[in-house]
Every structure is written in C-alpha cells, then in structure tokens.
Amino acid sequence: MALHPILAALRKHKSGVVLISMQIALTLAIVCNAIFIIGQRIERVNRLTGLDESNLFLVTQQWVGAPSGDDPAGVEKLDSMQKEDLVALRTLPDVASVASINSLPLLNSSSNGEISLKPGATESKGNTRTTFYFGDEQMLSTLGLRLIAGRAFNTGDIQHHSFRDQTEPSIVIVTKPIADKLFPQGSAVGKVMYLDGGTTPTTIIGVVERLQVPGSGSWTNNFAYNATLEPTRIDHNYARYVVRAKPGRLEAAMRAIPSTLYKVNPLRVLDDDSVKSFADIRASAYRADIGMAILMGVVCLILLGVTAAGIVGLTSFWVGQRHRQIGVRRALGARKIDILHYFQIENLMIAGIGAVTGVLLALGLNAWLMQHFEMDRIPLAYVLVGLVALMILGQVAVFVPARRASNVSPVEATRAA
C-alpha cells in the first residue's frame, strides 16, 4: 500500500494527529514509570524476612514507676524485671519459646551503625552499614533463623546493659551478606571486626542465612539484609519480647499474654497494640506500598482506557468524514482488507510518532523522579515493553472503526455524496 495518500490525509488533519500523538506519548511516559514503581513495590512486599513467620508475635510493654537505668542499681533492677517476664512467658502452655529483643524486621524501629575491619574507622567510605538486633540465647530459635556457619548464642554469652550504654560486644552473629562482603575469600567465623568506629575487637561466632532489617522503606535497599545480632538484653523502662507459639496456638498464646504479665507486675502499660502478630506487622509495614501499587494500577488502566477511547473516537470521526472517499475507493476495486489496512497503517504511523516522543518523556520523567524521590533508574526493557504495548493498544482500538469503514458499500457511499 502506498504511503502517499496516508501522509496527505494526515497533513489535512494536523491538529488531530498532534493531539492523539501527545496523548499516546504522555500515556507511555506515565504508564512505564508507574509500572516500574508497581514492580518495585511488589518486589519489596515479597522480600523474605529470614524469619519463620508462622506462629510468631511481638509483645511490647512499658513499666510504670520503673528505674531510669542511669545507675548500676537501676540497670540491675530493670534486668531482673525483664527476666521475671521472660520466665513467666516461657511457662505458658501455648508458648514454644520467648526471647528478649529490641526490634523485628518490618517494625520500622531500628538501631543502625557501621562495621569495619579496621579499628577506629569512622569514615563511612569502605564501611559496611548494618542494623543491630539485641537479644538473648533464645533469639535465633524463636525467630526461626537458619544458622549456616558457627554456633548460636548460649546462656553464658548473654550480657545486659542500659539503653544508653554503648559498650561493644565481644562476640556477634552476622548475616551471610555481611560475611560475604567482609570476608569474600573464606569463612567469617572466628574473624574480627569493629563496630561503629570503635577500637574493641568483636569476634564473629556464627552466620545466619538471612535476616531483614527493621526498615521497610526504599532507604534500606542497599543494606536490606545486613543484620548483626548481639547477645545483649537492653535494660530500659520498656521491653519487647518476641514469642513463638506452638503450632496452631497463636491466638490462644496471644490472649494469655496480658493477664500473665499483669500477674508478674501490675505496674505496667499494655494497650491494644502491645501484643501483635507478625502477620499484622507485615501488613502494617507494607500497607502504603500495596496502596501505592493499587493506585498506580488504577491510574494506568484509566490512562490506557482514555487513550484507547481517543483513538477510537478520532478514527470514527475520520471514517465519517471520508465516507465518500472510502466509497469511491471501493468502487475502484479496493477490497475490504485494503480499507482496513489503510486505517491500521495510519494509526501505526500516528502511534509511532507518539511512542518515540513518549520514550523520551518516560526517560525524562524517570530522571526527575530519581533526582527528587530517590527512585531507581528505569530499565530500558520497561520502556520498550510499554512502547510495544501502546502500539498494540492502538491497533486494537482502531480495529472496530476501521472494520466499519471497510464495510461501507460503494453504492451507498456515492448516493450519500
């Protein structure tokens, strides 16, 4: 089919061509970036925490009138109160294990720092960023972490200190990503490292396969599994306990927590959020991501629908305007398939102009998002897939009015002239 008649017709309808091309371009730019954002959100929501999440829940409570922990006597009193709670919780019939802990993955409450192989290395360059988890000898088993090298903490390893005490531990357990980064040529077990620019050596006694950091935002992407576990109970006027219920006994174990703790010491605060399943923690952490993905998905569907409707409307308008010309072409021997191909090629040319412009807009919009919202660079594959999808959408949208045009009778068209 000759392109000259198509180009001549498009020159006569410049405004319509420009409008539909810009609509396609804007749709491509927005949809590509929106789908990329959706993909990032879905990937983040589906990240593994490293925990055995079933039958796991967290208890957060605060004592009333407890010592401040600013003096040795107050620290010992707080630790004694914490150990009394742990003993009481471990005796519950529906509880499998309990550990003191400062935070959990996705809890968005973290203690962050840096690891170095050199003492006193305070500069961030070359250091490894990490999140610290503090807990006792039951921390690994309660969380369901998989130990792949070395050993777990035992009772003799556990120490305790106040919330403000910055004493570095003598031993730690790290995750595999940290071990691989610090010691890529061999085992990390038995090796020494230094925490937060300190000069006291800390020995790695074990390596767990995976443990996600508490933060769930994009700022954790570069160290999402860089976790360091310390054998330490933190003594403060509030405490967190991670509890693993026996299989199928999660709800029963959670219901028993408040009354049990109040029996140990009634001078404490336990509200509706004090006992929370890990499933609820996960849902809360990713509520915004899921909402963003749904919103972006709806925006994409609306934009694609509006674009398709615009193509259908413009093509239908042109079919009405060219009713006589179509009839003349049919009278001169043009087949139905020729008329159909005419409008499809015409749409392909318009969509091509819009798609090329849309690719540039998509990359420009992504660059702006990277600069202002710390978004990652969009892979070219997203843009190319979006380009192909818009071209296909254009062909699907133009098919109905184009087929209607191909069914115009030569006799009816000339009579209507």
C-alpha positions as CSV (number, residue, x, y, z in Angstrom):
1,M,0.0,0.0,0.0
2,A,1.3,3.4,-1.0
3,L,2.0,5.8,2.0
4,H,1.5,9.0,0.0
5,P,-2.4,9.0,0.4
6,I,-2.0,8.4,4.1
7,L,0.6,11.2,4.6
8,A,-1.6,13.5,2.6
9,A,-4.6,12.7,4.7
10,L,-2.6,13.2,7.9
11,R,-1.4,16.7,6.7
12,K,-5.0,17.7,6.4
13,H,-5.7,16.7,10.0
14,K,-2.7,18.0,11.8
15,S,-4.4,19.1,15.0
16,G,-6.0,15.6,15.4
17,V,-2.6,13.9,14.7
18,V,-0.8,16.1,17.2
19,L,-3.4,15.6,19.9
20,I,-3.6,11.9,19.7
21,S,0.2,11.6,19.4
22,M,0.7,13.7,22.5
23,Q,-1.9,11.6,24.3
24,I,0.0,8.4,23.4
25,A,3.3,10.0,24.4
26,L,2.1,11.1,27.8
27,T,0.4,7.7,28.4
28,L,3.6,5.9,27.6
29,A,5.7,8.1,29.8
30,I,3.4,7.8,32.8
31,V,2.5,4.1,32.4
32,C,6.1,3.0,32.0
33,N,7.2,4.8,35.2
34,A,4.0,3.7,37.0
35,I,4.5,0.1,36.2
36,F,8.2,0.3,37.2
37,I,7.1,1.7,40.6
38,I,4.5,-1.0,40.9
39,G,7.2,-3.6,40.2
40,Q,9.4,-2.1,42.9
41,R,6.6,-2.1,45.4
42,I,5.7,-5.7,44.6
43,E,9.3,-6.8,44.9
44,R,9.6,-5.0,48.2
45,V,6.4,-6.6,49.6
46,N,7.6,-10.1,48.6
47,R,11.0,-9.8,50.1
48,L,11.8,-12.6,52.5
49,T,12.5,-11.6,56.1
50,G,14.5,-14.6,57.0
51,L,12.1,-15.4,59.9
52,D,9.8,-18.4,60.3
53,E,6.9,-16.0,60.3
54,S,4.2,-18.5,61.2
55,N,3.1,-18.6,64.9
56,L,5.3,-15.6,65.7
57,F,4.2,-12.5,67.6
58,L,5.7,-9.5,69.4
59,V,4.9,-8.2,72.9
60,T,5.7,-4.5,73.6
61,Q,5.2,-3.2,77.2
62,Q,6.2,-0.4,79.5
63,W,6.6,-0.4,83.2
64,V,5.2,2.3,85.4
65,G,7.5,3.8,88.0
66,A,10.4,1.7,86.8
67,P,14.0,2.9,87.4
68,S,15.6,5.1,84.8
69,G,18.5,2.9,84.3
70,D,21.0,5.7,84.7
71,D,22.8,3.9,87.6
72,P,24.0,0.3,88.1
73,A,21.3,-0.5,90.7
74,G,18.6,0.7,88.4
75,V,20.0,-1.3,85.5
76,E,20.1,-4.5,87.6
77,K,16.5,-3.9,88.8
78,L,15.3,-3.4,85.2
79,D,17.1,-6.6,84.1
80,S,15.6,-8.5,87.0
81,M,12.1,-7.3,86.0
82,Q,12.7,-8.3,82.4
83,K,13.9,-11.8,83.3
84,E,10.8,-12.3,85.5
85,D,8.7,-11.6,82.5
86,L,10.6,-14.0,80.3
87,V,10.3,-16.8,82.8
88,A,6.6,-16.3,83.2
89,L,6.0,-16.2,79.4
90,R,8.1,-19.3,78.8
91,T,5.9,-21.3,81.2
92,L,2.7,-20.6,79.3
93,P,1.3,-23.9,77.8
94,D,0.8,-22.4,74.3
95,V,4.2,-20.9,74.0
96,A,7.1,-22.7,72.4
97,S,9.9,-20.1,73.1
98,V,10.4,-16.5,74.1
99,A,13.3,-14.1,73.6
100,S,14.0,-10.5,74.6
101,I,14.6,-8.4,71.5
102,N,14.9,-4.7,70.6
103,S,13.1,-4.9,67.2
104,L,11.9,-7.1,64.4
105,P,12.0,-7.0,60.6
106,L,9.4,-4.5,59.2
107,L,8.9,-2.9,62.6
108,N,10.5,0.4,61.5
109,S,12.3,0.7,64.8
110,S,16.0,0.1,64.4
111,S,19.5,0.7,65.8
112,N,21.8,1.2,62.9
113,G,25.6,1.5,62.6
114,E,28.6,0.5,60.6
115,I,31.1,-2.3,60.5
116,S,34.8,-2.0,59.6
117,L,37.8,-4.4,59.5
118,K,40.0,-1.7,60.9
119,P,39.8,-0.2,64.4
120,G,38.7,3.4,64.7
121,A,37.5,3.6,61.1
122,T,34.9,6.4,61.5
123,E,34.6,7.3,57.8
124,S,31.6,5.8,56.1
125,K,33.5,5.1,52.9
126,G,34.5,1.5,52.9
127,N,32.5,0.6,55.9
128,T,29.6,-1.8,55.9
129,R,26.2,-0.5,57.0
130,T,24.2,-2.7,59.4
131,T,21.3,-2.9,61.8
132,F,21.8,-4.3,65.3
133,Y,19.5,-6.8,66.9
134,F,19.9,-7.3,70.6
135,G,18.6,-10.4,72.3
136,D,19.2,-13.4,74.5
137,E,20.1,-17.1,73.9
138,Q,16.7,-18.0,72.6
139,M,16.7,-15.2,69.9
140,L,17.8,-17.4,67.0
141,S,15.4,-20.3,67.7
142,T,12.4,-18.1,68.4
143,L,12.9,-16.1,65.2
144,G,13.4,-19.3,63.3
145,L,16.7,-18.2,61.7
146,R,18.8,-20.6,59.8
147,L,22.4,-20.9,61.1
148,I,24.7,-21.8,58.3
149,A,28.1,-21.5,60.0
150,G,29.4,-21.4,63.5
151,R,27.2,-21.5,66.6
152,A,24.3,-19.8,68.3
153,F,24.4,-17.8,71.5
154,N,24.4,-19.7,74.8
155,T,23.4,-18.6,78.3
156,G,26.9,-17.7,79.2
157,D,27.3,-15.3,76.2
158,I,24.4,-13.1,77.3
159,Q,25.1,-9.7,78.9
160,H,22.9,-6.8,79.7
161,H,23.3,-3.0,79.9
162,S,21.3,0.1,79.9
163,F,19.7,1.7,76.8
164,R,22.4,4.4,76.7
165,D,25.4,2.1,77.3
166,Q,27.5,2.0,74.1
167,T,29.7,-0.9,75.2
168,E,30.6,-3.0,72.2
169,P,30.0,-6.8,72.4
170,S,32.9,-9.3,72.3
171,I,31.0,-11.7,70.0
172,V,28.3,-11.3,67.4
173,I,26.4,-13.3,64.8
174,V,26.1,-11.8,61.3
175,T,24.0,-12.4,58.2
176,K,25.5,-14.1,55.1
177,P,25.5,-10.8,53.1
178,I,27.8,-9.2,55.7
179,A,30.0,-12.3,55.9
180,D,30.4,-12.4,52.2
181,K,31.2,-8.7,51.9
182,L,33.7,-8.6,54.7
183,F,35.4,-12.0,54.1
184,P,34.7,-13.0,50.4
185,Q,37.7,-15.3,50.3
186,G,36.8,-17.5,53.3
187,S,34.7,-18.2,56.4
188,A,33.8,-15.3,58.6
189,V,33.5,-17.4,61.7
190,G,36.3,-16.6,64.2
191,K,37.2,-13.4,62.3
192,V,37.4,-10.0,64.0
193,M,35.6,-6.8,63.1
194,Y,35.0,-3.4,64.7
195,L,31.6,-1.7,65.3
196,D,30.8,2.0,64.8
197,G,34.4,3.2,64.6
198,G,35.4,1.5,67.9
199,T,38.7,0.0,68.8
200,T,37.4,-3.0,70.7
201,P,37.5,-6.1,68.5
202,T,34.3,-8.1,68.1
203,T,34.5,-11.8,67.0
204,I,32.0,-13.4,64.7
205,I,30.9,-16.7,66.1
206,G,28.1,-17.5,63.7
207,V,26.5,-16.7,60.4
208,V,22.7,-16.9,59.6
209,E,21.4,-17.2,56.1
210,R,19.1,-14.2,56.1
211,L,17.6,-11.6,58.4
212,Q,15.9,-8.4,57.0
213,V,16.5,-5.1,58.7
214,P,13.5,-3.4,60.5
215,G,13.1,-0.6,58.0
216,S,10.8,-1.3,55.1
217,G,11.4,1.9,53.0
218,S,13.5,2.3,49.9
219,W,16.3,3.8,52.1
220,T,17.1,0.2,53.3
221,N,17.6,-1.2,49.8
222,N,21.4,-1.1,49.9
223,F,21.6,-3.0,53.2
224,A,18.3,-4.8,53.4
225,Y,19.9,-8.0,54.9
226,N,22.9,-6.5,56.7
227,A,21.9,-7.5,60.2
228,T,24.2,-8.0,63.2
229,L,22.9,-9.9,66.3
230,E,24.3,-9.1,69.7
231,P,24.0,-11.3,72.8
232,T,22.6,-8.5,74.9
233,R,19.5,-7.7,76.9
234,I,18.7,-3.9,76.7
235,D,17.5,-2.6,80.1
236,H,15.1,0.2,79.8
237,N,11.7,1.2,81.2
238,Y,10.0,-0.6,78.3
239,A,10.8,-4.0,76.8
240,R,10.0,-6.1,73.8
241,Y,9.6,-9.9,73.7
242,V,9.3,-12.0,70.6
243,V,7.2,-15.1,71.2
244,R,6.8,-18.2,69.2
245,A,3.5,-20.0,69.8
246,K,3.1,-23.7,69.4
247,P,1.7,-24.7,66.0
248,G,-1.9,-23.7,65.7
249,R,-2.0,-22.0,69.1
250,L,-1.1,-18.4,68.1
251,E,-4.4,-16.8,69.1
252,A,-4.5,-18.6,72.4
253,A,-1.0,-17.7,73.3
254,M,-1.6,-14.0,72.4
255,R,-4.7,-13.8,74.6
256,A,-2.8,-15.2,77.6
257,I,0.0,-12.6,77.5
258,P,-1.7,-9.6,79.2
259,S,-3.0,-11.4,82.2
260,T,0.3,-13.3,82.6
261,L,2.4,-10.1,82.6
262,Y,0.0,-8.3,84.9
263,K,0.3,-11.1,87.5
264,V,4.1,-10.7,87.4
265,N,3.9,-7.0,87.8
266,P,0.7,-5.0,87.6
267,L,2.6,-1.7,87.3
268,R,2.9,-1.7,83.5
269,V,1.1,-0.5,80.4
270,L,-0.3,-2.9,77.8
271,D,-2.6,-1.4,75.2
272,D,-4.4,-2.9,72.2
273,D,-1.2,-2.8,70.1
274,S,1.0,-4.3,72.8
275,V,0.5,-7.9,71.5
276,K,0.8,-8.1,67.7
277,S,1.2,-11.0,65.4
278,F,4.0,-10.8,62.8
279,A,1.3,-11.1,60.1
280,D,-0.1,-7.8,61.3
281,I,3.3,-6.3,61.5
282,R,3.9,-7.3,57.9
283,A,0.5,-5.9,56.7
284,S,1.1,-2.6,58.5
285,A,4.6,-2.2,57.1
286,Y,3.5,-2.7,53.5
287,R,0.1,-1.1,53.6
288,A,1.5,2.1,51.9
289,D,3.3,0.1,49.3
290,I,0.3,-2.0,48.5
291,G,-1.9,1.1,48.4
292,M,0.6,2.8,46.0
293,A,0.7,-0.2,43.7
294,I,-3.1,-0.3,43.5
295,L,-3.4,3.4,42.9
296,M,-0.7,3.3,40.2
297,G,-2.5,0.3,38.6
298,V,-5.8,2.2,38.5
299,V,-4.1,5.3,37.0
300,C,-2.5,3.1,34.3
301,L,-5.9,1.5,33.5
302,I,-7.6,4.9,33.3
303,L,-4.9,6.3,31.1
304,L,-4.9,3.3,28.7
305,G,-8.7,3.4,28.6
306,V,-8.7,7.1,27.8
307,T,-6.1,6.7,25.1
308,A,-7.9,3.8,23.5
309,A,-11.1,5.8,23.6
310,G,-9.3,8.8,22.0
311,I,-8.1,6.6,19.2
312,V,-11.5,5.1,18.6
313,G,-13.2,8.5,18.6
314,L,-10.7,10.1,16.3
315,T,-10.7,7.2,13.8
316,S,-14.5,7.1,13.9
317,F,-14.6,10.9,13.2
318,W,-12.2,10.4,10.3
319,V,-14.3,7.5,8.9
320,G,-17.4,9.7,8.9
321,Q,-15.5,12.5,7.1
322,R,-14.1,10.2,4.5
323,H,-17.3,8.2,3.9
324,R,-17.4,9.3,0.2
325,Q,-13.7,8.7,-0.4
326,I,-14.0,5.2,1.0
327,G,-16.9,4.5,-1.3
328,V,-15.0,5.8,-4.3
329,R,-12.0,3.6,-3.4
330,R,-14.3,0.6,-3.0
331,A,-15.9,1.4,-6.4
332,L,-12.4,1.5,-8.0
333,G,-11.7,-2.0,-6.8
334,A,-10.3,-1.6,-3.2
335,R,-11.1,-4.6,-1.1
336,K,-12.4,-4.5,2.4
337,I,-9.0,-5.7,3.7
338,D,-7.3,-2.7,1.9
339,I,-9.6,-0.2,3.7
340,L,-8.9,-2.0,7.0
341,H,-5.1,-1.9,6.4
342,Y,-5.3,1.8,5.4
343,F,-6.6,2.9,8.8
344,Q,-4.3,0.4,10.7
345,I,-1.2,1.8,8.9
346,E,-2.4,5.3,9.5
347,N,-2.8,4.6,13.2
348,L,0.5,2.9,13.3
349,M,2.2,6.0,12.0
350,I,0.5,8.3,14.5
351,A,1.2,5.9,17.3
352,G,4.8,5.6,16.2
353,I,5.2,9.4,16.4
354,G,3.7,9.4,19.9
355,A,5.7,6.4,21.0
356,V,9.0,7.9,20.1
357,T,8.1,11.1,21.9
358,G,6.8,9.0,24.8
359,V,10.1,7.2,25.2
360,L,11.9,10.5,25.6
361,L,9.3,11.7,28.1
362,A,9.5,8.4,30.0
363,L,13.2,8.7,30.4
364,G,13.0,12.3,31.3
365,L,10.3,11.7,33.9
366,N,12.4,8.9,35.4
367,A,15.4,11.2,35.7
368,W,13.2,13.8,37.5
369,L,11.9,11.1,39.9
370,M,15.5,9.9,40.6
371,Q,16.5,13.4,41.5
372,H,13.6,14.3,43.7
373,F,12.3,11.0,45.1
374,E,15.4,8.7,45.2
375,M,13.8,6.4,42.6
376,D,16.0,3.8,40.8
377,R,16.8,4.2,37.1
378,I,14.1,2.6,35.0
379,P,15.4,-0.4,32.9
380,L,15.1,0.2,29.2
381,A,13.1,-3.0,28.9
382,Y,10.2,-1.4,30.7
383,V,10.2,1.4,28.2
384,L,10.4,-0.9,25.2
385,V,7.6,-3.2,26.5
386,G,5.5,-0.1,27.1
387,L,6.2,1.1,23.6
388,V,5.1,-2.3,22.1
389,A,2.0,-2.4,24.4
390,L,0.9,1.1,23.3
391,M,1.4,0.2,19.6
392,I,-0.7,-3.0,20.1
393,L,-3.3,-1.0,22.0
394,G,-3.6,1.5,19.1
395,Q,-4.1,-1.4,16.6
396,V,-6.8,-3.0,18.8
397,A,-8.5,0.4,19.3
398,V,-8.6,1.3,15.7
399,F,-9.9,-2.1,14.5
400,V,-13.6,-1.5,15.2
401,P,-13.9,1.8,13.4
402,A,-11.6,0.6,10.6
403,R,-13.7,-2.5,10.1
404,R,-16.8,-0.3,10.0
405,A,-15.1,1.7,7.3
406,S,-14.2,-1.4,5.3
407,N,-17.9,-2.4,5.3
408,V,-19.0,0.8,3.6
409,S,-20.9,-0.1,0.4
410,P,-19.7,1.7,-2.8
411,V,-23.3,2.3,-3.9
412,E,-24.4,3.7,-0.5
413,A,-21.3,6.0,-0.3
414,T,-21.8,7.5,-3.8
415,R,-25.5,8.0,-3.1
416,A,-24.7,9.9,0.1
417,A,-22.4,12.2,-1.8
